[in-house]
Amino acid sequence: MKNALGTWKGRIKGKDRAETLENYSILFIIIGALLLSFGIGLSVLTEKISVVFSVFGAWIVFISTVALIFNWMMKEFRSE
């Protein structure tokens, strides 16, 4: 298990800090989307816990998207 975790960390790690932040942001967008989908699907069975999963997943997606856009802007300004 430790070796597999090391492989994932190696794939996420970029050439510089900006690329690493970009990779982590994309990963958290995927995780947030999965949580959001799980919460929406869980709403068929129960109402209270599905709201928690949906809101938390949407919050993760939103924050990660803002971080990704900010990172892209900083990379663009630094390149000129």
N, CA, C and O atoms as a GROMACS GRO file, in nm:
protein
  320
    1MET      N    1   0.082  -0.119   0.000
    1MET     CA    2   0.000   0.000   0.000
    1MET      C    3   0.086   0.125   0.000
    1MET      O    4   0.054   0.223  -0.067
    2LYS      N    5   0.195   0.122   0.074
    2LYS     CA    6   0.282   0.239   0.081
    2LYS      C    7   0.346   0.267  -0.055
    2LYS      O    8   0.364   0.383  -0.092
    3ASN      N    9   0.380   0.163  -0.128
    3ASN     CA   10   0.440   0.180  -0.260
    3ASN      C   11   0.340   0.244  -0.357
    3ASN      O   12   0.378   0.328  -0.439
    4ALA      N   13   0.215   0.204  -0.350
    4ALA     CA   14   0.114   0.261  -0.438
    4ALA      C   15   0.092   0.408  -0.406
    4ALA      O   16   0.072   0.488  -0.497
    5LEU      N   17   0.095   0.444  -0.278
    5LEU     CA   18   0.080   0.584  -0.239
    5LEU      C   19   0.198   0.665  -0.290
    5LEU      O   20   0.180   0.778  -0.334
    6GLY      N   21   0.316   0.610  -0.284
    6GLY     CA   22   0.433   0.679  -0.337
    6GLY      C   23   0.423   0.700  -0.487
    6GLY      O   24   0.469   0.803  -0.537
    7THR      N   25   0.365   0.606  -0.558
    7THR     CA   26   0.347   0.620  -0.702
    7THR      C   27   0.251   0.733  -0.733
    7THR      O   28   0.275   0.811  -0.825
    8TRP      N   29   0.141   0.743  -0.658
    8TRP     CA   30   0.045   0.850  -0.680
    8TRP      C   31   0.106   0.986  -0.649
    8TRP      O   32   0.083   1.083  -0.721
    9LYS      N   33   0.184   0.993  -0.542
    9LYS     CA   34   0.247   1.120  -0.508
    9LYS      C   35   0.346   1.161  -0.615
    9LYS      O   36   0.362   1.280  -0.643
   10GLY      N   37   0.413   1.064  -0.676
   10GLY     CA   38   0.505   1.094  -0.784
   10GLY      C   39   0.435   1.146  -0.908
   10GLY      O   40   0.489   1.230  -0.980
   11ARG      N   41   0.316   1.096  -0.934
   11ARG     CA   42   0.240   1.142  -1.051
   11ARG      C   43   0.179   1.279  -1.028
   11ARG      O   44   0.166   1.358  -1.123
   12ILE      N   45   0.141   1.309  -0.906
   12ILE     CA   46   0.080   1.438  -0.876
   12ILE      C   47   0.187   1.547  -0.871
   12ILE      O   48   0.161   1.661  -0.908
   13LYS      N   49   0.304   1.512  -0.825
   13LYS     CA   50   0.412   1.611  -0.814
   13LYS      C   51   0.450   1.660  -0.953
   13LYS      O   52   0.479   1.580  -1.042
   14GLY      N   53   0.451   1.791  -0.971
   14GLY     CA   54   0.484   1.850  -1.100
   14GLY      C   55   0.628   1.897  -1.106
   14GLY      O   56   0.707   1.871  -1.015
   15LYS      N   57   0.659   1.967  -1.214
   15LYS     CA   58   0.794   2.019  -1.232
   15LYS      C   59   0.824   2.133  -1.136
   15LYS      O   60   0.938   2.151  -1.093
   16ASP      N   61   0.720   2.210  -1.103
   16ASP     CA   62   0.736   2.321  -1.008
   16ASP      C   63   0.612   2.329  -0.918
   16ASP      O   64   0.521   2.248  -0.930
   17ARG      N   65   0.612   2.428  -0.829
   17ARG     CA   66   0.501   2.439  -0.734
   17ARG      C   67   0.368   2.467  -0.803
   17ARG      O   68   0.264   2.416  -0.761
   18ALA      N   69   0.371   2.547  -0.909
   18ALA     CA   70   0.247   2.581  -0.978
   18ALA      C   71   0.184   2.458  -1.043
   18ALA      O   72   0.062   2.441  -1.037
   19GLU      N   73   0.265   2.375  -1.103
   19GLU     CA   74   0.211   2.254  -1.167
   19GLU      C   75   0.161   2.154  -1.062
   19GLU      O   76   0.061   2.086  -1.085
   20THR      N   77   0.229   2.145  -0.950
   20THR     CA   78   0.184   2.057  -0.842
   20THR      C   79   0.050   2.106  -0.786
   20THR      O   80  -0.039   2.025  -0.761
   21LEU      N   81   0.036   2.237  -0.767
   21LEU     CA   82  -0.090   2.293  -0.720
   21LEU      C   83  -0.201   2.268  -0.822
   21LEU      O   84  -0.315   2.240  -0.784
   22GLU      N   85  -0.169   2.278  -0.949
   22GLU     CA   86  -0.267   2.251  -1.054
   22GLU      C   87  -0.314   2.105  -1.049
   22GLU      O   88  -0.433   2.077  -1.061
   23ASN      N   89  -0.220   2.013  -1.031
   23ASN     CA   90  -0.256   1.871  -1.023
   23ASN      C   91  -0.342   1.841  -0.900
   23ASN      O   92  -0.438   1.765  -0.909
   24TYR      N   93  -0.306   1.900  -0.785
   24TYR     CA   94  -0.386   1.879  -0.665
   24TYR      C   95  -0.526   1.940  -0.681
   24TYR      O   96  -0.624   1.882  -0.635
   25SER      N   97  -0.535   2.056  -0.745
   25SER     CA   98  -0.666   2.118  -0.766
   25SER      C   99  -0.755   2.030  -0.852
   25SER      O  100  -0.874   2.013  -0.822
   26ILE      N  101  -0.700   1.974  -0.957
   26ILE     CA  102  -0.778   1.885  -1.044
   26ILE      C  103  -0.821   1.760  -0.967
   26ILE      O  104  -0.934   1.714  -0.983
   27LEU      N  105  -0.732   1.706  -0.886
   27LEU     CA  106  -0.766   1.589  -0.805
   27LEU      C  107  -0.880   1.620  -0.709
   27LEU      O  108  -0.973   1.540  -0.695
   28PHE      N  109  -0.875   1.736  -0.644
   28PHE     CA  110  -0.981   1.771  -0.550
   28PHE      C  111  -1.111   1.806  -0.621
   28PHE      O  112  -1.219   1.789  -0.563
   29ILE      N  113  -1.105   1.855  -0.744
   29ILE     CA  114  -1.228   1.876  -0.821
   29ILE      C  115  -1.296   1.742  -0.847
   29ILE      O  116  -1.418   1.731  -0.836
   30ILE      N  117  -1.218   1.642  -0.881
   30ILE     CA  118  -1.274   1.508  -0.905
   30ILE      C  119  -1.332   1.450  -0.776
   30ILE      O  120  -1.441   1.393  -0.778
   31ILE      N  121  -1.259   1.463  -0.665
   31ILE     CA  122  -1.308   1.411  -0.537
   31ILE      C  123  -1.436   1.482  -0.495
   31ILE      O  124  -1.531   1.419  -0.449
   32GLY      N  125  -1.440   1.615  -0.512
   32GLY     CA  126  -1.560   1.690  -0.477
   32GLY      C  127  -1.679   1.653  -0.564
   32GLY      O  128  -1.792   1.644  -0.516
   33ALA      N  129  -1.654   1.631  -0.693
   33ALA     CA  130  -1.763   1.590  -0.782
   33ALA      C  131  -1.817   1.453  -0.744
   33ALA      O  132  -1.937   1.429  -0.750
   34LEU      N  133  -1.728   1.363  -0.704
   34LEU     CA  134  -1.773   1.231  -0.658
   34LEU      C  135  -1.857   1.242  -0.530
   34LEU      O  136  -1.959   1.175  -0.517
   35LEU      N  137  -1.813   1.327  -0.436
   35LEU     CA  138  -1.891   1.347  -0.313
   35LEU      C  139  -2.027   1.409  -0.344
   35LEU      O  140  -2.128   1.369  -0.286
   36LEU      N  141  -2.029   1.506  -0.434
   36LEU     CA  142  -2.155   1.569  -0.472
   36LEU      C  143  -2.249   1.467  -0.536
   36LEU      O  144  -2.368   1.464  -0.504
   37SER      N  145  -2.197   1.386  -0.625
   37SER     CA  146  -2.279   1.284  -0.690
   37SER      C  147  -2.329   1.180  -0.589
   37SER      O  148  -2.444   1.136  -0.596
   38PHE      N  149  -2.242   1.143  -0.496
   38PHE     CA  150  -2.281   1.048  -0.392
   38PHE      C  151  -2.392   1.106  -0.305
   38PHE      O  152  -2.486   1.035  -0.270
   39GLY      N  153  -2.382   1.234  -0.271
   39GLY     CA  154  -2.485   1.298  -0.190
   39GLY      C  155  -2.617   1.306  -0.263
   39GLY      O  156  -2.723   1.285  -0.203
   40ILE      N  157  -2.613   1.338  -0.392
   40ILE     CA  158  -2.736   1.344  -0.470
   40ILE      C  159  -2.799   1.205  -0.481
   40ILE      O  160  -2.921   1.190  -0.468
   41GLY      N  161  -2.716   1.104  -0.505
   41GLY     CA  162  -2.769   0.968  -0.514
   41GLY      C  163  -2.822   0.917  -0.381
   41GLY      O  164  -2.917   0.839  -0.377
   42LEU      N  165  -2.760   0.962  -0.272
   42LEU     CA  166  -2.802   0.918  -0.139
   42LEU      C  167  -2.934   0.982  -0.097
   42LEU      O  168  -2.998   0.935  -0.003
   43SER      N  169  -2.974   1.087  -0.164
   43SER     CA  170  -3.098   1.156  -0.128
   43SER      C  171  -3.221   1.068  -0.150
   43SER      O  172  -3.328   1.098  -0.097
   44VAL      N  173  -3.206   0.962  -0.226
   44VAL     CA  174  -3.317   0.868  -0.245
   44VAL      C  175  -3.346   0.795  -0.114
   44VAL      O  176  -3.462   0.767  -0.081
   45LEU      N  177  -3.240   0.764  -0.038
   45LEU     CA  178  -3.257   0.687   0.086
   45LEU      C  179  -3.282   0.775   0.208
   45LEU      O  180  -3.373   0.748   0.286
   46THR      N  181  -3.203   0.878   0.225
   46THR     CA  182  -3.214   0.962   0.343
   46THR      C  183  -3.192   1.107   0.303
   46THR      O  184  -3.131   1.136   0.200
   47GLU      N  185  -3.241   1.197   0.385
   47GLU     CA  186  -3.235   1.338   0.347
   47GLU      C  187  -3.123   1.414   0.416
   47GLU      O  188  -3.056   1.496   0.353
   48LYS      N  189  -3.101   1.389   0.544
   48LYS     CA  190  -3.008   1.472   0.621
   48LYS      C  191  -2.863   1.451   0.582
   48LYS      O  192  -2.792   1.549   0.559
   49ILE      N  193  -2.818   1.329   0.574
   49ILE     CA  194  -2.677   1.304   0.545
   49ILE      C  195  -2.645   1.334   0.398
   49ILE      O  196  -2.532   1.368   0.365
   50SER      N  197  -2.743   1.322   0.312
   50SER     CA  198  -2.719   1.351   0.170
   50SER      C  199  -2.692   1.499   0.149
   50SER      O  200  -2.614   1.536   0.061
   51VAL      N  201  -2.756   1.584   0.229
   51VAL     CA  202  -2.730   1.728   0.219
   51VAL      C  203  -2.587   1.759   0.259
   51VAL      O  204  -2.521   1.842   0.196
   52VAL      N  205  -2.538   1.693   0.362
   52VAL     CA  206  -2.400   1.715   0.408
   52VAL      C  207  -2.302   1.676   0.298
   52VAL      O  208  -2.209   1.752   0.268
   53PHE      N  209  -2.320   1.559   0.239
   53PHE     CA  210  -2.229   1.515   0.132
   53PHE      C  211  -2.237   1.609   0.011
   53PHE      O  212  -2.134   1.644  -0.047
   54SER      N  213  -2.356   1.649  -0.027
   54SER     CA  214  -2.373   1.735  -0.144
   54SER      C  215  -2.310   1.872  -0.122
   54SER      O  216  -2.239   1.922  -0.209
   55VAL      N  217  -2.336   1.932  -0.008
   55VAL     CA  218  -2.282   2.066   0.019
   55VAL      C  219  -2.131   2.060   0.033
   55VAL      O  220  -2.061   2.147  -0.020
   56PHE      N  221  -2.079   1.961   0.102
   56PHE     CA  222  -1.934   1.949   0.119
   56PHE      C  223  -1.867   1.924  -0.016
   56PHE      O  224  -1.761   1.981  -0.044
   57GLY      N  225  -1.926   1.839  -0.098
   57GLY     CA  226  -1.869   1.813  -0.231
   57GLY      C  227  -1.871   1.937  -0.319
   57GLY      O  228  -1.774   1.965  -0.389
   58ALA      N  229  -1.982   2.012  -0.315
   58ALA     CA  230  -1.990   2.135  -0.394
   58ALA      C  231  -1.891   2.239  -0.344
   58ALA      O  232  -1.832   2.312  -0.424
   59TRP      N  233  -1.871   2.246  -0.214
   59TRP     CA  234  -1.775   2.340  -0.156
   59TRP      C  235  -1.633   2.306  -0.199
   59TRP      O  236  -1.555   2.394  -0.233
   60ILE      N  237  -1.598   2.177  -0.197
   60ILE     CA  238  -1.465   2.134  -0.240
   60ILE      C  239  -1.443   2.167  -0.388
   60ILE      O  240  -1.336   2.216  -0.425
   61VAL      N  241  -1.543   2.141  -0.471
   61VAL     CA  242  -1.531   2.172  -0.614
   61VAL      C  243  -1.513   2.322  -0.635
   61VAL      O  244  -1.430   2.364  -0.715
   62PHE      N  245  -1.590   2.402  -0.564
   62PHE     CA  246  -1.582   2.547  -0.580
   62PHE      C  247  -1.445   2.600  -0.538
   62PHE      O  248  -1.382   2.676  -0.613
   63ILE      N  249  -1.398   2.562  -0.421
   63ILE     CA  250  -1.269   2.610  -0.372
   63ILE      C  251  -1.156   2.564  -0.463
   63ILE      O  252  -1.064   2.641  -0.491
   64SER      N  253  -1.161   2.441  -0.508
   64SER     CA  254  -1.056   2.388  -0.596
   64SER      C  255  -1.057   2.457  -0.731
   64SER      O  256  -0.951   2.482  -0.788
   65THR      N  257  -1.174   2.489  -0.782
   65THR     CA  258  -1.183   2.560  -0.910
   65THR      C  259  -1.128   2.701  -0.898
   65THR      O  260  -1.057   2.748  -0.987
   66VAL      N  261  -1.159   2.770  -0.788
   66VAL     CA  262  -1.105   2.904  -0.766
   66VAL      C  263  -0.953   2.898  -0.754
   66VAL      O  264  -0.883   2.983  -0.809
   67ALA      N  265  -0.901   2.799  -0.682
   67ALA     CA  266  -0.756   2.785  -0.669
   67ALA      C  267  -0.691   2.755  -0.804
   67ALA      O  268  -0.583   2.806  -0.833
   68LEU      N  269  -0.756   2.675  -0.885
   68LEU     CA  270  -0.703   2.641  -1.017
   68LEU      C  271  -0.700   2.764  -1.108
   68LEU      O  272  -0.602   2.786  -1.179
   69ILE      N  273  -0.807   2.842  -1.107
   69ILE     CA  274  -0.811   2.963  -1.189
   69ILE      C  275  -0.706   3.064  -1.141
   69ILE      O  276  -0.638   3.126  -1.223
   70PHE      N  277  -0.694   3.080  -1.010
   70PHE     CA  278  -0.593   3.170  -0.954
   70PHE      C  279  -0.452   3.125  -0.992
   70PHE      O  280  -0.366   3.206  -1.025
   71ASN      N  281  -0.430   2.994  -0.988
   71ASN     CA  282  -0.300   2.940  -1.026
   71ASN      C  283  -0.270   2.966  -1.173
   71ASN      O  284  -0.158   3.004  -1.208
   72TRP      N  285  -0.368   2.948  -1.259
   72TRP     CA  286  -0.349   2.974  -1.402
   72TRP      C  287  -0.320   3.122  -1.426
   72TRP      O  288  -0.236   3.156  -1.510
   73MET      N  289  -0.388   3.209  -1.353
   73MET     CA  290  -0.362   3.352  -1.369
   73MET      C  291  -0.220   3.388  -1.325
   73MET      O  292  -0.152   3.465  -1.392
   74MET      N  293  -0.177   3.331  -1.214
   74MET     CA  294  -0.041   3.360  -1.165
   74MET      C  295   0.064   3.306  -1.262
   74MET      O  296   0.166   3.371  -1.283
   75LYS      N  297   0.040   3.189  -1.320
   75LYS     CA  298   0.135   3.136  -1.418
   75LYS      C  299   0.140   3.225  -1.541
   75LYS      O  300   0.248   3.244  -1.598
   76GLU      N  301   0.026   3.279  -1.582
   76GLU     CA  302   0.020   3.365  -1.700
   76GLU      C  303   0.093   3.497  -1.675
   76GLU      O  304   0.166   3.545  -1.761
   77PHE      N  305   0.074   3.555  -1.558
   77PHE     CA  306   0.140   3.681  -1.526
   77PHE      C  307   0.290   3.665  -1.507
   77PHE      O  308   0.367   3.755  -1.541
   78ARG      N  309   0.332   3.551  -1.454
   78ARG     CA  310   0.475   3.526  -1.433
   78ARG      C  311   0.549   3.500  -1.563
   78ARG      O  312   0.669   3.526  -1.572
   79SER      N  313   0.479   3.449  -1.663
   79SER     CA  314   0.546   3.414  -1.788
   79SER      C  315   0.581   3.538  -1.871
   79SER      O  316   0.669   3.531  -1.957
   80GLU      N  317   0.515   3.649  -1.847
   80GLU     CA  318   0.543   3.770  -1.927
   80GLU      C  319   0.648   3.856  -1.864
   80GLU      O  320   0.682   3.961  -1.919
   0.00000   0.00000   0.00000
